[in-house]
Amino acid sequence: MNGTVQAGIVARLKSGPVLGAEGYVFELERRGYIKAGPYVPEVVLDFPEAVKELHREFLRAGSDVMVALTYYAHREKLRDIGREGDLEAMNRQAVRIAREAAQEGGALVAGNICNTWTFDPDDACTSKAVRATYEEQLTWAVEEGIDFVISETNDYLGEALIALQVIQELGLPAMVTLASTQPEQTRDGYDYVEACRALAGEGATIVGLNCDRGPGSMLPLVARIRDAVDCAVAAQPVPYRTNAASPTMQSLKSEGVERVFPLALEPFLCTRFEMAHFARAARDLGVSYVGICCGAGPHHLRAMAEALGREVPASKYSPSMELHPMFKDAVRAKDATFLQAWNA
């Protein structure tokens, strides 16, 4: 089984960029299915069809991977909201939903683990707790059927290495990506490039970055990572206009808004065209896993897929602005009168 699994993700990486879509938690919060703050994916049990529909939307838009919605579906987070008893059911159901959607379009299924908020590099007991968290989540995921594992949004290299060890012990390919919230280093003091080099050296199939940074502030760092490692590299930014002054979505500021992140990010949202530009730029850097994280919508992903030269199911409904009454070549005289107002 391991050989077949390994061939799945590795073969796709060799044949060209793998396109991934995440950001399920933000999108389902916007749709009214997840509570902002705890961001626990209760929707998996409470409204499973909503999760499956979003999987389908990303699948139609070109995603090569259906990621099981188990981000923050770990014991400590469920304990916070009084649903620890649903832990196993939530993790198993999330994989089943992802697998069902993947079968509709030939996508891979990724198990998912993330930062636990438990790890403390100065407390060895927390390492044991983190390992136990990952072991139980991934044991259920393997039993339900996954192709590889994404360990993401890692603030600490130490925690990422624990995740990698657990994944490898289960005989699965590992994609391990760091959160780059701090300016230069992980929370345990490792330069992001060096941290990715360490993960690659320990045998990760894919290393890189996800979340926190938008395309503008992630790509320069990804370019350095690409130059430093021999394995595949992933880049999954948030679709927000970060910059040198505000390199992460958490640091974005807006006049009159006390805190932009996470509930007032809309004014900074990237257009589909900006995300298409990112996809091309990432590919040209040699990024093998091109994706998008918190804030993503299917329209972003479709634009990214088309920018990479793909025609996907949702391309049937890609814009044809030449058919719009006000934008076509021969605008009717009665409509042309109003073009000045449209173009002012």
C-alpha positions as CSV (number, residue, x, y, z in Angstrom):
1,M,0.0,0.0,0.0
2,N,2.8,2.4,0.9
3,G,4.3,2.1,-2.6
4,T,1.0,2.9,-4.2
5,V,0.4,5.9,-1.9
6,Q,3.9,7.3,-2.5
7,A,3.5,7.0,-6.3
8,G,0.3,9.0,-6.0
9,I,1.7,12.3,-4.8
10,V,5.2,11.9,-6.1
11,A,4.1,11.0,-9.6
12,R,1.9,14.1,-9.7
13,L,4.7,16.3,-8.5
14,K,6.9,15.0,-11.3
15,S,4.3,15.6,-14.0
16,G,3.9,19.3,-13.1
17,P,2.7,21.6,-10.3
18,V,0.1,20.0,-8.0
19,L,-2.7,22.5,-7.3
20,G,-4.1,22.6,-3.7
21,A,-6.9,24.5,-2.0
22,E,-7.3,25.1,1.7
23,G,-8.9,27.8,3.7
24,Y,-11.9,25.7,4.4
25,V,-12.3,27.0,8.0
26,F,-12.4,30.7,6.9
27,E,-14.8,30.0,4.0
28,L,-17.2,27.9,6.1
29,E,-17.1,30.6,8.8
30,R,-18.2,33.1,6.2
31,R,-21.0,30.8,5.2
32,G,-22.2,30.5,8.8
33,Y,-21.1,27.0,9.6
34,I,-18.0,27.6,11.8
35,K,-17.6,29.8,14.9
36,A,-14.8,32.4,14.6
37,G,-12.5,32.3,17.5
38,P,-12.2,28.6,18.3
39,Y,-12.4,27.8,14.6
40,V,-13.2,24.1,15.4
41,P,-14.7,22.3,12.3
42,E,-17.9,21.3,14.1
43,V,-19.5,21.5,10.6
44,V,-18.0,18.1,9.8
45,L,-20.6,16.5,12.1
46,D,-23.3,19.2,12.2
47,F,-23.6,20.0,8.5
48,P,-21.5,17.4,6.5
49,E,-23.1,18.4,3.2
50,A,-21.8,21.9,3.5
51,V,-18.2,20.5,3.8
52,K,-18.8,18.2,0.8
53,E,-20.1,21.0,-1.3
54,L,-17.0,23.1,-0.6
55,H,-14.8,20.1,-1.5
56,R,-16.8,19.8,-4.8
57,E,-16.4,23.5,-5.5
58,F,-12.6,23.3,-5.1
59,L,-12.5,20.1,-7.1
60,R,-14.4,21.7,-10.0
61,A,-12.1,24.7,-9.8
62,G,-9.0,22.5,-10.3
63,S,-7.8,21.2,-6.9
64,D,-5.7,18.0,-7.2
65,V,-6.1,17.3,-3.5
66,M,-9.1,17.1,-1.2
67,V,-7.8,17.9,2.3
68,A,-9.7,16.4,5.2
69,L,-11.1,19.1,7.3
70,T,-9.4,18.1,10.5
71,Y,-7.6,21.4,11.1
72,Y,-8.1,22.2,14.8
73,A,-10.0,18.9,15.1
74,H,-7.7,17.7,17.9
75,R,-8.4,16.8,21.5
76,E,-7.5,20.1,23.2
77,K,-9.5,22.3,20.8
78,L,-12.6,20.1,21.1
79,R,-12.2,20.1,24.9
80,D,-12.4,23.9,24.7
81,I,-15.9,23.8,23.2
82,G,-17.1,20.8,25.1
83,R,-17.1,18.3,22.3
84,E,-14.1,16.1,23.2
85,G,-16.4,13.1,23.0
86,D,-16.9,13.8,19.3
87,L,-13.1,13.7,18.5
88,E,-12.9,10.3,16.8
89,A,-16.2,10.7,14.9
90,M,-15.2,14.2,13.6
91,N,-11.8,13.0,12.4
92,R,-13.2,9.9,10.7
93,Q,-16.1,11.7,9.1
94,A,-13.8,14.4,7.7
95,V,-11.7,11.9,5.9
96,R,-14.8,10.1,4.5
97,I,-16.2,13.3,3.2
98,A,-12.9,14.3,1.5
99,R,-12.6,10.8,0.0
100,E,-16.1,10.8,-1.4
101,A,-15.5,14.2,-3.1
102,A,-12.1,13.1,-4.4
103,Q,-13.6,10.1,-6.1
104,E,-15.8,12.3,-8.1
105,G,-12.8,13.8,-9.9
106,G,-9.7,11.7,-9.4
107,A,-8.1,13.8,-6.7
108,L,-5.8,12.6,-3.9
109,V,-6.9,12.6,-0.3
110,A,-4.7,14.3,2.3
111,G,-4.9,13.8,6.0
112,N,-4.4,17.0,7.9
113,I,-2.7,17.9,11.2
114,C,-1.7,21.4,12.4
115,N,-0.2,23.5,15.2
116,T,-1.6,22.3,18.5
117,W,-1.0,25.4,20.7
118,T,0.4,22.8,23.2
119,F,4.0,22.5,22.2
120,D,6.6,24.3,24.3
121,P,10.3,23.7,23.3
122,D,11.3,24.1,27.0
123,D,8.9,21.4,28.3
124,A,9.5,17.9,27.1
125,C,6.2,16.8,28.4
126,T,4.5,18.9,25.7
127,S,6.3,17.0,23.0
128,K,4.8,13.8,24.3
129,A,1.3,15.4,24.3
130,V,1.8,16.6,20.7
131,R,2.9,13.2,19.5
132,A,-0.1,11.6,21.1
133,T,-2.4,14.2,19.5
134,Y,-1.0,13.5,16.0
135,E,-0.9,9.7,16.5
136,E,-4.6,9.5,17.3
137,Q,-5.7,11.8,14.5
138,L,-3.6,10.1,11.9
139,T,-4.4,6.6,13.0
140,W,-8.0,7.3,12.3
141,A,-7.2,9.0,9.0
142,V,-5.1,6.1,7.8
143,E,-7.9,3.6,8.7
144,E,-10.4,5.7,6.7
145,G,-8.0,6.0,3.7
146,I,-5.7,8.8,2.8
147,D,-2.9,9.2,0.3
148,F,-0.5,11.5,2.1
149,V,-0.5,13.9,5.1
150,I,-0.3,17.7,5.2
151,S,1.2,19.0,8.5
152,E,0.6,22.7,8.3
153,T,0.7,26.1,10.0
154,N,3.7,25.0,12.1
155,D,5.0,27.8,14.3
156,Y,7.7,25.6,15.8
157,L,10.3,23.5,13.9
158,G,10.3,21.1,16.9
159,E,6.5,20.5,16.6
160,A,6.9,20.1,12.8
161,L,9.6,17.4,13.3
162,I,7.3,15.5,15.7
163,A,4.6,15.6,13.0
164,L,7.0,14.4,10.4
165,Q,8.1,11.5,12.6
166,V,4.6,10.3,13.2
167,I,3.7,10.5,9.5
168,Q,6.8,8.5,8.6
169,E,6.1,5.9,11.2
170,L,2.7,5.4,9.5
171,G,4.4,4.9,6.2
172,L,3.0,8.0,4.4
173,P,4.5,10.8,2.3
174,A,4.6,14.0,4.3
175,M,4.1,17.6,3.3
176,V,5.2,19.8,6.1
177,T,4.7,23.6,5.9
178,L,5.6,26.3,8.3
179,A,3.6,29.4,9.4
180,S,5.8,32.4,8.8
181,T,4.0,34.8,11.3
182,Q,7.3,36.0,12.8
183,P,9.5,38.2,10.6
184,E,12.5,35.8,10.2
185,Q,12.3,32.8,12.4
186,T,10.1,30.0,13.8
187,R,9.0,30.5,17.4
188,D,11.8,28.2,18.5
189,G,14.4,30.4,16.8
190,Y,15.1,28.7,13.5
191,D,15.4,30.7,10.3
192,Y,12.6,29.6,8.0
193,V,15.0,28.5,5.3
194,E,17.1,26.5,7.7
195,A,13.9,25.0,9.2
196,C,12.8,23.8,5.8
197,R,16.2,22.4,5.1
198,A,16.0,20.5,8.4
199,L,12.6,19.0,7.4
200,A,13.9,18.1,4.0
201,G,16.9,16.5,5.6
202,E,14.7,14.3,7.7
203,G,12.9,13.0,4.7
204,A,9.8,15.2,4.1
205,T,8.4,14.8,0.6
206,I,7.4,18.4,0.4
207,V,8.4,21.4,2.6
208,G,7.4,25.1,2.4
209,L,5.1,27.7,3.8
210,N,1.4,28.1,4.2
211,C,-1.0,30.7,5.6
212,D,-0.2,34.0,7.3
213,R,1.6,35.7,4.4
214,G,0.0,36.9,1.1
215,P,1.6,36.3,-2.2
216,G,3.7,39.5,-2.1
217,S,5.5,38.7,1.1
218,M,5.6,34.9,0.8
219,L,7.2,34.6,-2.7
220,P,10.6,36.1,-1.8
221,L,10.9,33.7,1.2
222,V,9.7,30.7,-0.9
223,A,12.4,31.6,-3.5
224,R,15.1,31.2,-0.9
225,I,13.6,27.9,0.3
226,R,13.5,26.6,-3.2
227,D,17.2,27.4,-3.6
228,A,18.1,25.7,-0.3
229,V,16.4,22.2,-0.6
230,D,16.4,19.3,-3.0
231,C,12.8,18.1,-2.3
232,A,9.5,19.5,-3.6
233,V,8.5,22.9,-2.3
234,A,5.0,24.1,-1.4
235,A,3.6,27.7,-1.3
236,Q,0.1,28.3,0.0
237,P,-0.4,32.0,0.8
238,V,-3.5,33.7,2.1
239,P,-5.2,35.7,-0.6
240,Y,-4.6,39.1,1.1
241,R,-2.5,42.0,0.0
242,T,0.4,41.8,2.5
243,N,3.5,43.9,2.0
244,A,6.9,44.7,3.6
245,A,5.3,46.9,6.2
246,S,2.6,44.4,7.0
247,P,4.0,41.0,5.9
248,T,1.2,38.9,7.4
249,M,-2.6,39.1,7.5
250,Q,-2.3,39.4,11.3
251,S,-0.3,42.6,11.0
252,L,-2.6,44.3,8.5
253,K,-4.1,47.6,9.7
254,S,-7.1,49.7,8.6
255,E,-8.1,53.2,9.8
256,G,-11.0,53.0,12.2
257,V,-10.7,49.2,12.7
258,E,-9.3,48.0,16.1
259,R,-8.2,44.7,14.7
260,V,-8.3,43.6,11.1
261,F,-7.5,39.9,11.6
262,P,-9.5,37.8,11.4
263,L,-12.9,39.4,10.8
264,A,-12.2,42.6,8.8
265,L,-9.8,41.3,6.1
266,E,-12.2,41.8,3.2
267,P,-10.7,45.2,2.0
268,F,-7.4,43.5,1.6
269,L,-8.7,40.5,-0.4
270,C,-6.7,39.6,-3.6
271,T,-8.6,39.5,-6.9
272,R,-8.6,36.3,-8.9
273,F,-6.2,38.0,-11.3
274,E,-3.7,38.6,-8.5
275,M,-3.9,35.0,-7.5
276,A,-3.4,33.9,-11.1
277,H,-0.3,36.0,-11.2
278,F,0.9,34.3,-8.0
279,A,0.4,30.8,-9.5
280,R,2.5,31.6,-12.5
281,A,5.2,33.3,-10.4
282,A,5.3,30.3,-8.0
283,R,5.5,27.8,-10.9
284,D,8.3,29.8,-12.5
285,L,10.3,29.7,-9.2
286,G,10.1,25.9,-9.3
287,V,7.4,25.5,-6.7
288,S,5.8,22.1,-7.1
289,Y,2.8,22.4,-4.8
290,V,0.9,25.6,-5.6
291,G,-2.0,26.4,-3.3
292,I,-4.0,28.9,-1.4
293,C,-5.0,29.1,2.2
294,C,-7.3,31.1,4.6
295,G,-9.6,33.4,2.6
296,A,-9.6,31.3,-0.5
297,G,-12.6,31.0,-2.7
298,P,-13.2,28.7,-5.7
299,H,-13.0,31.6,-8.1
300,H,-9.4,32.2,-6.9
301,L,-8.5,28.6,-7.5
302,R,-10.1,28.4,-11.0
303,A,-8.1,31.5,-12.0
304,M,-4.9,29.9,-10.7
305,A,-5.6,26.6,-12.5
306,E,-6.2,28.5,-15.8
307,A,-3.1,30.5,-15.2
308,L,-1.2,27.2,-15.2
309,G,-2.7,26.3,-18.5
310,R,-5.4,24.0,-17.3
311,E,-9.0,23.7,-18.3
312,V,-11.0,22.6,-15.4
313,P,-14.7,21.7,-15.0
314,A,-15.5,25.2,-13.7
315,S,-13.9,26.7,-16.8
316,K,-17.2,26.1,-18.5
317,Y,-18.4,29.2,-16.6
318,S,-15.3,31.3,-16.8
319,P,-16.0,35.0,-17.6
320,S,-16.9,36.0,-21.1
321,M,-17.1,39.7,-20.7
322,E,-17.4,40.2,-24.5
323,L,-21.0,39.0,-24.0
324,H,-21.9,41.6,-21.4
325,P,-24.2,44.3,-22.9
326,M,-21.9,47.1,-21.8
327,F,-18.6,45.5,-22.7
328,K,-19.1,43.9,-26.1
329,D,-17.6,45.4,-29.2
330,A,-20.9,46.6,-30.6
331,V,-22.6,48.3,-27.7
332,R,-26.2,49.4,-28.5
333,A,-26.7,53.1,-28.9
334,K,-29.1,53.3,-26.0
335,D,-26.5,51.7,-23.7
336,A,-23.5,53.5,-25.1
337,T,-24.9,56.7,-23.7
338,F,-24.3,55.4,-20.2
339,L,-20.7,54.2,-20.8
340,Q,-19.3,57.5,-19.6
341,A,-20.8,56.9,-16.2
342,W,-19.4,53.3,-16.1
343,N,-15.9,54.5,-17.1
344,A,-15.7,57.6,-14.9
